[in-house]
Amino acid sequence: MIHYFILFLIVILTSCDFEESKREFVVIDSDLQNFLKHSPQDRLLNAEADYYFWLKKLDEIPQGYIYLQKAANASLKLFEITGKPKYLELNKDLLQKASLLIQGKNQVNNLLLLSHAEMMLHNFKAAVNYSVKARSLTDEKFGPLMMQYDGEIELGNYQIAYQLLNRAKQPESVDYLIRFAKFKDHIGQLDSAIYYCEKALKFVESPEKRNWIVSNLGVLYGHAGLIKRSYNKYIEALSYNPNDFHALRGIIWIAFSYDQNYPLAKKLCQYLISNSANPEYLLLLADINEAMGQIDSATMHRNSFINKATFPIYNSYLIPTMAEVDSQKAVELALTEVDSRPTPEMFSLLAWAYFKNGEIQKAIWLLEDEVKGRTHEPLAIYRMAMIYKEVKEHQKSDLLFQEVIDAEFEVGPNIMQYVPKDL
């Protein structure tokens, strides 16, 4: 009888192992092959042709500010396709030239375009200033209020941002709903964020905006642990735009963090890097290499990112990466960043840089004054937990580590190896 019982246990354990080994991946390589065949080269050529077409129009009519705005829009498409920040600077330069040709109330639209240009460059104070000026010139307040909201929330002025939303409330406006969803996500009401983002889809008409909303729903579903739904939304976004690198990056993260199918994640990430100059993808590849135990490759790609991330829009990625190799430089970068973007998330990066630079007391002061209880962002929570653990504040660190465990998918396997297993 004992022998039969042992045999029964072996069969059960073996079948469990078999079930675990055949767990289905969410990301299926064959789902993506049609999208990967769509090289961004055609879109790049079309955007370049569009850009030069409007410049040629300017040669014919030098005072045609509409042509400057059209060329500026083409430059934004060039940035989206290539990931090269020079196109963001070009966009702003063209709009500034257009502003010199516009008088009075006709300035409003161009001021809003300039506000968006500054947002893209992470010049959030300038973005707010342009939107406020636009608001002063028009009786139609909705657009300026929405643009001001975008700037205020990036500056950490959450109460002001909420007041702006209330003043501009339009429950059937896509622009309002997607911003309200963002605010709900910020305050930790993820279910509400998803609800309002889904509601926005009912009213959206522009294919480009539908693509953007669907892609961002993929992000929110991932945050909520709805991984299959997240994946399906990213696939839907790619069906609208096969070169939606934001959606493809989300799929790579699912393959990496949830499926832990590192070979597929690596292959897809290499595709991204070969088709975009965005250096953030180098960090993603470095994370994948690290998880695969390819430490030399991971180090090489992180160093490459540091060398290429010379534009301020990459600072939130550059600071924690730099903290591992030149902590003093990371402190300097973080101080600059919090001056232009004083949010709890940015203060957590400054605290991390101080921590890595051996200035632990400064890190603790920042956490207590600027970060604690003010953010739900998993990486900020992780940084707090690690710093409190270092100073033996175990009650605080354990509670924070538990939040990190709950956000395991978002932080990824490389971070999770530093989270205590015995909480």
N, C-alpha and C positions, 0 to 999 in steps of 0.2 A: 504493500500500500504506500509506504514511504517513497519507494522508487517511482510509483505512478504520480505521486504528488510532485516530486522533483521534476519529472518529465513534463508535467502540466505547467509548472512555473517556467521552465525553459521555453516551452511553446509560446506562452503568453508574452514573456519578455522579448523573444525573438520577433513575434508579430508586431509588438509595439515599436521595436527598432525599425522593422520593415515599413510600418505606417509612417514613421517619422521621416525615413529616408525618401519616401515617395511623395512627401508633401509638395503640392503643386505651387510653382512660382506664380506670382501675380503678373510679372512682366514676361511676355512671350515674344521672343525674338522675331518670329514670323509676322506678328502684328505690326512691326515697325518697318519692315523692309520696303514697302511701297513709299513710305514717307522719306526714307533715307535716300531713295533714288532721285528725289527732287533737290538738285543742287541749288544753293542760293545764288549761283552765278547769273541765272536769268533775271532774277529779281534785282540783283546788283546792277546789271547792265541797264535794266529798265529805269531804275532809280537814277543812275548817272545820266541817262538820256533825258529824263524829266528835268533834272537839275540844270543841265546845259541848255535845254530848250528855253527855260525861263530866263536864264542869263542872256541868251540871245535876244529875247524879247526886250530886255532892259537896254540892250544896245540900240534898239529901235526907238524905245520910249524911255529915256533915262529917269523920268519922274514917275514911272509906273511902280508905285509902292506895292501894288497887288502882286506884281511879278517878283519882287523881293520876298514877299510872304510865301509865294508858291515855291520859290527856290529854297527858302528856309524849311518848308515842309518836306521837300525832297531830301534835304540834308539830314532830317530826322530819320527818314527811311534808310538812308545810307548808314546811320549809326546803328539802327536796329539790325540791319543785315550784317554789318562788318564788326560791330563792337568797338569801333575806333572812336575814342573821345574827341578827336579833332573835329568830327562832324557836329558834335554838340556845340563846340566853340563857334563853328561856322554858322550854325543855326542862329545863335545869339547875335553874332556880328551882322548878319543879314537883316535881322529884325530891328536892330539898333539903327541901321541905315534907313530902313523903312520909316522909322519913327521921325526922322528928320524931315520927311516929306508929307507928314500928316498933321492936320490942325484940328483943334477943338475936340468935339465929341467923336469925330472919326478916329481919334486915337485909341478908343476903348478896346476894340478887338486886338489891335497890335500890342497894347499894354498887357492884355491877357496872354497873348502868345509869348511875350517877353517874360511874364511871370512863370509860364510853363518852362521856358528855356532855362531860367535860373533854377527852377526846381530840378530839372534834369542834371544840372551842374552842381547840385547840392548847395547852391547859394540861397538858402531858405529865407534869410532876412530880406535880401533883395527881391525875392519872389513875392513876399508879403507886401513890400513897398509898392511894387508895380500893381498888385491887385487892389490895394487901397486907393491908389491914384485913379485906377480905372473906375472904381466905385463912385468916386467923387464927380465923375464926368457923365454919369448916366443915371436915368431913372430906373433902368432895368438892372436890379441889384443881384439877381440870382447868380449869373456867371462870375462876377467879381467875388461874391461871398464864397462860392465853391473853391475858387482859386486861392483865396485867403485861407480858407480852411486847410487846404493841402499844405500850405506853408506853416501855419500855426501848429499843426499836429506834429510836423517834423521838427519843430523847435521845442517841443515838449510843453507847449501852451495848451494843455488839454481842456481846461475850463473855457478858455476863449474859443477853442475849436468847437466845443459842444454848443456854446451860445450861437456861433455862426450857423451851425446846422439847424438850430431851432428857428432862427430868423429866416432861413431860406427853405423851410420845410415844404417839399413837394412830393407827397407819397407815391406818385406815379412817374417821377422823373428818374431815369436811369442814373444820371449824374449824382443826384441826391442819395439814392439807395446804395450805390456802391461805396460812397463815402460814409454813410451811416453804418454799413456793414464793417468798414475798416475801424470805425470808432468802437463798435461793439467788440471786435476782436481785440483791440487795444486794452479794454477794461476787463477782458477775460470772459466775456459772454459769447463763447464760441458758437453755441446753438443759435443765438440770435443773429450772429454774423452770417452764418450759413443761410438762415431764413431770408434775410434781406438781400443777400447776393442772389439767391434763387429767385426771389421776387423780381429783382432787376431784369432777369432774363425774360420775364413775361412782357416787358415793355421795350426791350432793345430792338432797334431796327437796323443799325449799322452792322454789317458783317465783321468789321474790324473790332468794334466794341464787344460784339458777341464772343468773338475769339478771346478777347482779353478777360471778360467776365468768366467764361467757362474755364480758362486756364487758372484763374485765381480761385475758383471753386475747387479745383483740384488741390490747391494748396490748403484751403480750409478743411476739406475732407481728410486730408492727410493729418492735419493737426488734431482732428477729432478721432483719429484711429480708424477711419473708414477707408482703408487702403485700396480695396478693390474699386470703390466708387471714385476715389481720387484718380486712380489709373485710368478709369473709363473717361473721366473728364479731360484728362491730358490727351488721350487718344482723340476725343472729340475736337479738342482745340487744334490738334495737328490736322484733322480733316478739313478745317477751315483754312489753316495756314501750315503747310508741310514744313516750313522753315521756322516754326515757332520754337525758338531755342529755350525759352522759359519753360514751356510745356515738356520739351524733351529732357531738360535738366531735372524736372520733377520726376519723370519716369526713371531716369538714371538713379535718382536718390532712392526710389522704391526698390530697384534692383539691388542697390548697394546696402541700404539700411534694413529693409524688411526681408527681401528674399535672401540677402547676402549671397547673391549670385555675382560674385566679383568679376569673373571673366566677361560676362555680358555687360556689366556696368562699365568696365574698362573699355570695351570695344566701342560702346556708345559714346563715352566721354572722349575718346580719341577722335571720333567723328566730329563732335562739337569743336574740339580744338583745331581740327583741320579746316573748319569752315568759319571760324570767328576769331577775332583778335582779342576777345574778352578774356583777360588773364584769370578771372575767377575760376574758369574751367580747369586751369592748371592746379588750383588748390583741391578741387574735387578729385582730379586724377591722383594727386598726392595722397589723399585720404584713402582712395581705393587701393593704391599701391601699399600703403601702410597696413591695411587690413589683410592684404595678401602676403605680408611679411617681406615685401620688396622695399626695404628701408632705404637703400641707396637711391632708388628711383624716386621714392617719396621725397627725400631730401633735395634731390635735383630739381623736381618740379616746384617745390616750395621756394627754393632759391630763384628759380626762373620767374615765379610769380612776383617775388619781392623786386626783382630787377625791372619787371614790366609794369607793375602797379604804381606808376609815378603820378597818376591823376587823383585828385582828392576824392572822387566818387568811389574809390576802392578802399578808403581808409578804414572802414569798419571791418574789412577782411585783413587789411595789412597790419593793423595794430596787434591783434593776437598772434599773428604769424611772426611779426618782427620781435615780439616779446620773448620768443624762444631763442633768438640769435643775437639781438642787440636791444636789451631791455631799456637802456637809456634813450635810444632812438624811439622806441615804442612809447615811452612817457612823453617825449616831445610831440610826437604825432597825436597822441591822445589829448594832450592839452589843447592843441590847435583844434581838434575835432569838437571837443566839448564847448569851445568858445563859439563855434558856428552852429552847433547842434546839441544844445544842452538837455538831452533826454536821459532818462534813467539807464537806457541801454548803453549810451555813449559813456556815461559816468562809470558803468560797470567795466567797460574796457579800460578806462583810466585807472580804476582800482586794480585791475588785473596787471596792467603795466607796472604800477607801483609795486605790487606783490612780487612780480617776477624780478623787479629791480632791487628787491630786498627792503623796500620801504613799506613794511607791513602795517605799521600804525596809520600811515596815510591812507592805505587801502581800506582799513577798517573804518576810519572816519568817513570816507566817501560812501561806503556801503550803508552806514547808519544814517547819513544825512541825505543822500541823493538816490539810493537804489532800493533799499529794503522796503517792501510793501508797495512799490511803485511800478513794478513790471511783472509780466507773466511770461516773458521771453525765456525759453528753456536754457539757452546758453548763458544768459545773464544769471539765472538761478544756479546753474552749475558753477560759474565763477565764484559766486558768493559762497556756495557750499565748500569749495576747495580752500578758500581763504579762511573761513571760520574753522575748518578742520585743522589748518596749520596752527592756529592760536588756541587749539584745544577747546573751542566752543562747540562741544559735540552735540549738545541738545539742538542748537541752531543748525549745525551742519547736517545732522541726520534728517531733520524735517525737510530741509532743502533738497538733500539727496533723494528723498522719497518723491519729491516733485519731478526730479530729473528722471527717475525710474518710470514714472507715469508718462514721460515724454520721450521714452527710449527711441522711438522711430525718428523723432525730430533731431535728436542730438547725434545719433549714429553709433555704430559699434566701437569706433576708436575712443570716443568719450566714455562710453559705458564701461570700458575696462578699468577706469579710474574710480568708478562708483562702488562703494563698499557693498559686498554681497550679503552682509549679516545684519542688515537694518531690522 
